[in-house]
Amino acid sequence: MRNKRIAAALCAACLLLPFSAAEVTHNAGARLFAADNAGAPAQNMQAAENGASREALRRVMWVVAIVWAGIALYLVKIDCEVARAERRLREE
């Protein structure tokens, strides 16, 4: 039972890891872009629009991650209930 919980926690961590890596990469790229194009107003406006679309994409990714985490927790809950029922059947 304990190993299954650890496996579920590791799966959840693996699901969330790409989101944190993407955020770090995005922040580094944004800083480089801002340093290179500090004096170009049209490009800065386009960068702001790209930033807004990236924010929307990030929100969607977080919603999807939360949904997958909920599914994983639900499966762990079902697994615990099945294990409990199997134990009761073995005891009888």
Phi, psi and omega in degrees: 000317183295319180296327179293323178293320178296319179297319179295319179295320178294322177297317179297318179296321179293328178290325184273341183300316180298330180291319179289323178294321179294323180293318179296315180297317180297316181296319179294318179295322180295320179295318179295319180295318180294323180290322182285327189240044184292333186255009184254101185294322181294320179289325177295323178294319178295322178296323178295320177295319177296322178296321179293320179291326177293322177298317178296318179296320179297320178298318179297318179298320179294321178297315179297318179297320179294320178298314179296322178296320177297318178297317179297316179296321178297318178294322177296319179298315178297320179299318178296318180294320178294317179298319178296317179294322177296320177298317179297321180293322178293325181289333182283000000 
